[in-house]
Amino acid sequence: MARAFSKGLSTEGANVEPEGLITPNLPSVAAASQGSPIAAVAAAALGMFAVTLDAVVVNVALPSIRQDLGGGIAGLQWIVDGYTLTFAAFLLSAGSLSDRLGSRRSFGIGVALFVVASVGCGLAPNLVALIVARLAQGAAAAVMMPSSMAVIAQAFPEPARRARSVAAWAMGGAVASSSGPVIGGLLTLASWRLIFLINLPVGLLIVFLLICAGRPTATQRRKVPFDWVGQVTAILAMGSIIYATIEAGSVGIQAPQVLATLAVGVAAFGGFVLAQARGRHPMIPHELVHSRTVSIASAVGFAFMVGFYGLPFVMSLYLQEGRGLTALETGLVFLPMMIIGLIVTPFTAWLIERIGARRLVTTGLIVMATGLASVALAPAQTPVWVLSTIMVVVGLSGPLIMPPMTSLLLGNVAGHVSGTASGVFNTSRQIGGGLAVAVFGALLAERSEFNSGVAASLSTAAAVALIAATASRFLPTGNESAIGRHTQAAAPPS
């Protein structure tokens, strides 16, 4: 596979640096593809679909994985968090890799590694092997995401056509988010291993599309300095803190290994902050570190993923182990919650122009908190269809929060750091999702009754959303009409 895309993509480069979900201020790319630009966009959109799908599809398969491979709540947490951890840790640095190797080569390498890691997941003989393969999957996904954006930028140098292509790319993630629980449920009926092995034909199709896209004409690659200290301390900080949180649910917060690992995480975080403040080539430029908009946007992204990522983890276990539903039935319970985002997202630009981006973000966070609190307070015997209906409220918050927040962020930072700002924003999202699974799993493990663990977890998520809603009131208002048009062209998946 590596030889196939290397033969077709070996002489190209990139002069853009997209490091997050949406980077509409990408500079024009002089090189034009010698092959099919539509194939390039299709490859990028399919890559986004695969990356997003593997973040959500695994939740409904967790009980089946435990039946087959054993392990407790902590093992299930690592299956989810292993992917999220390396995804978040490498996302900020992945853009510079794309600049060094060229976007299509970097994307192709990421796809190849993603497929190999997926096969490793599907064939894992035990829980440890599965978790290691998930870590590799997350790292590969981090390489794929920013380079896929650069592929689009090269395929369509014209801003208008590029914006439409970005919207198609974003739709790949939105479709994956909506269909993931059902796809996971269907595949798990045969075997949970299929949720990973399905990436083999998908990956081969992406490589085929990349080859059909051809090579761009000669471009100049940029040699971007790599922040080794920042990268190492980021991995240490995230990994240690998540590990300590997961272990605390099994052995208690006062256990020596928990306290020691937590201390390592705090020290590594301090090292990361110091590296960003004093380093010559920090991953996060100083102007972003001191930006109130970036700080609040990161808090909003964190809070959003605590609820949007933590709810499926908790409720997937509850519905199957507490209510006796199958994996497919669980996926169908989540379907209305996921599909509401697809329905509402096209109207986001209209809502921004009439309500305002800041007000829409605040409203969305309040809506999310309301939905989470309603599920948390629902009586133990609440009918499943009622729970499914309540969770639609949480799903509705996605298009109310993420597209306007992304556009508001990118509309209030300088163009030359918009890619990095988006990377910071999306890294905070991944950290929020990873910590949610770690903390909520610990709450489930330490409670004698599963229902009380669910209530405690979702109540915590609701409180985090309300805190973020308060902070969001200090966001700038921005140019609402321009932000609305911007969002219409490039609304990210929730």
Residue pairs with C-beta under 8 A, 6 or more apart in sequence:
1 112
1 115
1 203
1 204
1 207
2 108
2 109
2 112
4 207
4 211
5 104
5 105
5 108
5 109
5 111
5 112
5 207
5 210
5 211
6 105
6 108
8 210
8 211
8 214
8 215
9 102
9 104
9 105
9 108
9 210
9 211
9 215
10 105
10 215
11 215
11 218
12 31
12 102
12 103
12 104
12 105
12 154
12 215
12 216
12 219
13 99
13 101
13 102
13 103
13 219
13 220
13 221
13 222
14 29
14 98
14 99
14 102
14 103
14 106
14 147
14 150
14 153
14 154
14 219
14 221
14 222
15 27
15 29
15 30
15 99
15 219
15 220
15 221
15 222
16 23
16 26
16 27
16 29
16 99
16 103
16 149
16 150
16 153
16 154
16 419
17 95
17 96
17 98
17 99
17 146
17 150
17 222
17 224
17 419
17 420
18 26
18 95
18 98
18 146
18 149
18 150
18 153
18 419
18 422
19 91
19 92
19 94
19 95
19 146
19 419
19 420
19 422
19 423
20 91
20 145
20 146
20 419
20 420
20 421
20 422
20 423
20 424
20 425
20 426
21 145
21 170
21 173
21 406
21 422
21 425
21 426
21 492
21 493
22 166
22 170
22 406
22 407
22 410
22 422
22 490
22 492
23 149
23 410
23 418
23 419
23 422
24 163
24 166
24 410
24 418
24 486
24 489
24 490
25 410
25 415
25 418
25 419
26 149
26 150
26 153
26 162
26 419
28 157
28 158
28 159
29 153
29 154
29 157
29 216
29 219
30 157
30 219
31 154
31 157
31 216
31 217
31 218
31 219
32 157
32 216
32 217
33 40
33 154
33 155
33 213
33 214
33 215
33 216
34 214
34 215
34 216
34 217
35 211
35 212
35 213
35 214
35 215
36 212
36 213
36 214
37 155
37 156
37 213
39 209
39 210
39 212
39 213
40 104
40 151
40 152
40 154
40 155
40 209
40 210
40 213
41 151
41 152
41 155
41 156
41 165
41 168
41 169
42 209
43 107
43 148
43 151
43 206
43 209
43 210
43 213
44 107
44 148
44 149
44 151
44 152
44 165
44 169
44 172
45 168
45 169
45 171
45 172
46 172
46 202
46 205
46 206
46 209
47 107
47 110
47 111
47 144
47 145
47 148
47 172
47 206
48 145
48 148
48 169
48 170
48 172
48 173
48 176
48 493
49 172
49 173
49 175
49 176
49 202
50 114
50 144
50 176
50 199
50 202
50 203
50 206
51 114
51 141
51 144
51 145
51 173
51 176
52 172
52 173
52 176
52 177
52 180
52 493
53 176
53 179
53 180
53 183
54 83
54 118
54 137
54 141
54 196
54 199
55 83
55 84
55 87
55 141
55 180
55 309
55 433
56 176
56 177
56 180
56 181
56 184
56 312
57 180
57 181
57 183
57 184
57 187
57 195
58 79
58 80
58 83
58 184
58 195
59 80
59 181
59 184
59 312
59 313
59 316
60 181
60 184
60 185
60 188
60 316
60 320
60 327
60 328
60 330
60 331
60 334
61 184
61 187
61 188
61 192
61 195
61 327
62 76
62 79
62 80
62 313
62 316
62 317
62 320
63 316
63 317
63 320
63 321
63 327
64 188
64 192
64 327
65 76
65 79
65 127
65 130
65 192
66 72
66 75
66 76
68 192
69 75
69 124
69 126
69 127
69 130
70 127
71 127
72 250
72 445
73 249
73 250
73 441
73 444
73 445
74 246
74 247
74 249
74 250
74 441
74 445
75 127
75 131
76 317
76 441
77 246
77 249
77 437
77 438
77 441
78 131
78 134
78 246
79 127
79 130
79 131
79 134
80 313
80 437
81 242
81 246
81 434
81 437
81 438
82 131
82 132
82 134
82 135
82 137
82 138
83 134
83 135
83 137
83 138
83 141
84 138
84 309
84 430
84 433
84 434
84 437
85 135
85 138
85 238
85 239
85 242
85 434
86 135
86 136
86 137
86 138
86 139
86 142
86 235
87 138
87 139
87 141
87 142
87 430
88 138
88 142
88 238
88 427
88 430
88 431
88 434
89 139
89 142
89 231
89 234
89 235
89 238
89 239
90 138
90 139
90 142
90 143
90 231
90 235
91 142
91 145
91 146
91 423
91 426
91 427
91 430
92 230
92 231
92 234
92 283
92 284
92 420
92 423
92 424
92 427
93 226
93 227
93 230
93 231
93 283
94 106
94 142
94 143
94 145
94 146
94 147
95 146
95 224
95 419
95 420
95 423
96 224
96 225
96 226
97 106
97 143
97 147
98 106
98 107
98 143
98 146
98 147
98 150
99 221
99 222
99 223
99 224
100 106
100 221
100 222
100 223
100 224
101 109
101 221
102 219
102 221
103 147
103 150
103 151
103 153
103 154
104 147
104 151
104 154
104 210
104 213
104 215
104 216
106 143
106 147
106 150
107 143
107 144
107 147
107 148
107 150
107 151
107 210
108 207
108 210
109 143
110 140
110 141
110 142
110 143
110 144
110 147
111 140
111 144
111 203
111 206
111 207
111 210
112 203
112 207
113 136
113 139
113 140
113 143
114 137
114 140
114 141
114 144
114 199
114 203
115 199
115 200
115 203
115 204
116 136
117 133
117 134
117 136
117 137
117 139
117 140
118 133
118 137
118 196
118 197
118 199
118 200
118 203
119 196
119 197
119 199
119 200
120 129
120 132
120 133
120 136
121 130
121 133
121 134
121 137
121 193
121 196
122 193
122 194
122 196
122 197
123 193
124 130
124 133
133 196
145 426
146 419
146 423
148 169
149 166
149 169
151 210
151 213
152 162
152 165
152 166
152 169
153 162
154 216
154 219
155 165
155 213
156 162
156 165
163 489
163 490
164 489
166 489
166 490
167 489
167 490
167 491
170 490
170 491
170 492
170 493
171 493
172 493
173 492
173 493
174 341
174 342
174 345
174 493
174 494
175 342
176 493
177 338
177 341
177 493
177 494
178 335
178 338
178 339
178 341
178 342
179 338
180 338
181 312
181 330
181 331
181 332
181 333
181 334
181 335
181 338
182 328
182 331
182 332
182 334
182 335
183 195
183 331
184 195
184 327
184 331
185 326
185 327
185 328
185 329
185 330
185 331
185 332
186 328
186 331
187 194
187 195
187 198
188 194
188 195
188 327
188 328
189 326
189 327
189 328
192 327
225 280
225 281
226 281
227 275
227 279
227 281
227 282
227 283
229 271
229 275
229 279
230 272
230 275
230 276
230 279
230 282
230 283
230 284
231 283
233 268
233 269
233 271
233 272
233 275
234 268
234 272
234 283
236 264
236 265
236 268
236 271
237 265
237 266
237 268
237 269
237 271
237 272
238 265
238 431
238 434
239 265
240 261
240 262
240 264
240 265
240 268
241 262
241 265
241 266
241 269
241 435
242 434
242 435
242 438
243 261
243 265
244 258
244 259
244 261
244 262
244 265
245 435
245 438
245 439
245 442
246 438
246 441
246 442
247 255
247 257
247 258
247 261
248 255
248 258
248 442
249 441
249 442
249 443
249 444
249 445
249 446
250 442
250 445
251 257
251 258
252 258
253 259
275 282
276 282
276 283
276 284
276 286
276 289
277 286
277 289
283 420
284 420
284 424
285 417
285 420
287 414
287 417
288 294
288 413
288 417
288 420
288 421
288 424
291 413
291 421
292 474
293 408
293 409
293 412
293 413
293 475
293 476
294 409
294 413
294 421
294 424
294 425
296 471
296 472
296 474
296 475
297 405
297 408
297 409
297 425
297 428
297 475
298 424
298 425
298 428
299 428
299 468
299 471
300 361
300 365
300 401
300 405
300 468
300 471
300 472
301 402
301 405
301 425
301 426
301 428
301 429
301 432
302 428
302 429
302 431
302 432
302 464
302 468
303 365
303 432
303 464
303 465
303 467
303 468
304 365
304 368
304 397
304 398
304 401
304 402
304 405
304 429
304 432
304 465
304 468
305 429
305 430
305 431
305 432
305 433
305 436
306 432
306 433
306 435
306 436
306 460
306 461
306 464
306 465
307 368
307 369
307 372
307 394
307 397
307 436
307 461
307 462
307 464
307 465
308 368
308 394
308 397
308 398
308 433
308 494
309 432
309 433
309 436
309 437
310 433
310 436
310 437
310 439
310 440
310 457
310 458
310 461
311 372
311 375
311 391
311 394
311 458
311 461
312 334
313 436
313 437
313 440
313 441
314 440
314 444
314 453
314 454
314 457
314 458
315 333
315 334
315 375
315 387
315 391
315 454
316 330
316 334
317 444
317 450
318 450
318 451
318 454
319 325
319 329
319 330
319 333
319 384
319 387
320 326
320 327
320 330
321 450
322 450
322 451
322 454
323 384
325 333
325 384
333 384
333 387
333 388
333 391
334 388
334 391
336 388
336 389
336 391
336 392
336 395
337 388
337 391
337 392
337 394
337 395
338 395
339 395
340 392
340 395
340 396
340 398
341 395
341 396
341 398
341 399
341 493
341 494
344 396
344 398
344 399
344 400
345 398
345 399
345 403
345 491
345 494
346 491
347 399
348 360
348 399
348 400
348 403
348 404
348 487
348 488
348 491
349 403
349 484
349 485
349 487
349 488
349 491
350 484
351 360
351 400
351 404
352 360
352 403
352 404
352 407
352 480
352 483
352 484
352 487
353 480
353 481
353 484
355 363
356 477
356 480
357 404
357 405
357 407
357 408
357 475
357 477
357 478
357 480
357 483
357 484
358 404
358 408
358 472
358 473
358 475
358 476
358 477
358 478
360 400
360 401
360 404
361 400
361 401
361 404
361 405
361 408
361 472
361 475
362 469
362 472
362 473
363 400
364 397
364 398
364 399
364 400
364 401
364 404
365 397
365 401
365 465
365 466
365 468
365 469
365 472
366 465
366 466
366 469
367 393
367 396
367 397
367 400
368 393
368 394
368 397
368 401
368 462
368 465
369 462
369 463
369 465
369 466
369 469
370 393
370 462
371 390
371 391
371 392
371 393
371 394
371 396
371 397
372 394
372 458
372 459
372 461
372 462
372 465
373 458
373 459
373 462
374 390
374 393
375 387
375 390
375 391
375 394
375 458
376 454
376 455
376 456
376 457
376 458
376 459
376 462
377 455
378 386
378 387
378 390
380 451
398 494
399 491
399 494
401 494
402 492
402 493
402 494
403 487
403 491
403 492
403 494
404 483
404 487
405 425
406 422
406 425
406 487
406 491
406 492
407 483
407 484
407 486
407 487
407 490
408 475
408 476
408 478
408 483
409 421
409 422
409 425
410 418
410 421
410 422
410 486
411 478
411 479
411 482
411 483
411 486
412 476
412 478
413 421
436 461
439 457
439 460
440 453
440 457
440 460
440 461
443 453
443 456
443 457
443 460
444 450
444 453
444 454
444 457
445 453
446 453
447 453
447 456
